[in-house]
Amino acid sequence: AAHYFTVTAVDDYTVDAISAGSASVWHTWTSTDPHYNSELQDDYYGTGAHNLDIMIFDNDRAGVYVSPDHLNVDEGGDSVSYEIWLGSQPRDEVSLVIAANDTDVIVSPTALSFNSSDWNVSKRIHLVYIDDLLDEAEEKVFSVLSQVQSEDADYASIVAQELSATVHDNDAAGIALSVPYASIREGGKS
């Protein structure tokens, strides 16, 4: 009767190189019947006839992810925040430099790093939009980008997910009078 074996690849959370994507299972056996000894089988079938080659498909991907990927920010309002994390366990430290493409945005922190023990623990980034006293578009959009730096080849070449945010301006153009009314005499001065 046939015997069945289960082969399972271990989920290691790291991005594996292409060359690490295959494995072989070797079978050897002995028998009192000389026709079934594995050494004699090598002579008949050739060396390696009792190997099973297995292709392993890696489920891990290097990446820098954010959630949510869009925020609404009030000019001069409270800070808003988002979370950022890595998609797989890095082999070396991954550093991020975080900046907005608008000078009226304060980002905190502006730098952070992940390593092999905290890669899947999200970190919080806070944004504040400065009250600039300028009447701008009622809504405008800016982006927050993370520059990735690492000695890990899988992370050194990636582009982090971008966050976009919509700013709600709190300024309105107009003239403000310091007194609600004034009186002037005809032909006179006020």
Disulfide bonds with the S-S distance in Angstrom:
none
